[in-house]
């Protein structure tokens, strides 16, 4: 019985060994075929001319100044999905409290240059814009530059309230109008 088991094991080993041998021969044949397909007349890699490597452009002074200006700020939410002509960032200057004026520091960043950029502001219930607050207006705006504006609002109730900034960029072709939302949380944030 032991002998029969030994012979069976040997036969199984021989069969597996033959399979591995056949497989390794095919791999060897495929490798030889691939190597023979290579162009033997090609110069060594160090002799081939290399394409010049483009170095990334250093950020412009304007881009660096804008990046520093908006550091730590939050992006206002756009109301539409069209390509942005202007980016808007904001920061609250203090913690919102009922009845106390709150300054919202805004930075408008045109993505294309234009002859003028303006923004009017609309508050929903829970926030008020004091009488006499002028709209944001800038002449001859450059793409990538940051234009600052401080908006004053007065919260009159707790909750999450929104200021809508309706931004118009006068650019070649036609004016581009976009709406952005700035959330203002007054009191404790709502749960759940």
Buried (B, 14 or more C-beta within 10 A) or exposed (E): EEEEEEEEEEEEEEEEEEEEEEEEEEEEEEEEEEEEEEEEEEEEEEEEEEEEEEEEEEEEEEBEBBEEBBEEBEEBEBEEEEEBBBBBBBBBEEEBEEEEEBEBBBBBBBBBBBEBBBBBBEBEEBBBBEEEBEEBEBEEBEBBBBBEBEBBBBBBEBBEBBBBBBBBBBBEEEEBBBBBBBEBBBBEEEEE
